[in-house]
Amino acid sequence: MERQKRLITPEEAYSRITRICARKEYAPFDIRQKLLRMNLHPDAVERLLARLVQERYIDERRFAESYVRDKLRFNKWGKRKIELHLTQKSISAAVIRDVFAQFPDDQFSASLQSLLEKKRKSVTGRTAYERNGKLVRFALGRGFPMAEIIRCLKMMDIDLSPDETE
């Protein structure tokens, strides 16, 4: 059976969205999508977004800062992966650059080091070269640059040459 969609007034949508934004940081892109799913006219959506920004319910920079902080601390992501996800949320490149400037590079390196040490214990393979390749792919998938991965692996005394035989 098909559900009838109830029409929502812009004021009702504003009330719902302010409650949502008071609980958690959202990107303007996410709020726009929520408002569009409420079947509001695009002009009304833009007016509501402008009002939410003016009243500081949503703020692109504040969202980006909390997103980077959380992904670094909890998910142990690298710069590339965080940047990709922020770009998907339509955060401007200038804001992304400014936010990354607030976080020192050694913060990203420290998370990579601990991540690789933990993953190294669970990686299996016939040769050391195969295991090391899996470690590199794992770190690349987390969004760390290759130069940083190699530097961390060398600090862990891991040889990346394929000559080893076991």
Secondary structure, DSSP 8 states (H G I E B T S, - for coil): ---------HHHHHHHHHHHHHHS---HHHHHHHHHHTT--HHHHHHHHHHHHHTTS--HHHHHHHHHHHIIIII---HHHHHHHHHHTT--HHHHHHHHHHS-HHHHHHHHHHHHHHHHTT---SSHHHHHHHHHHHHHHTT--HHHHHHHHHHTT----TT---
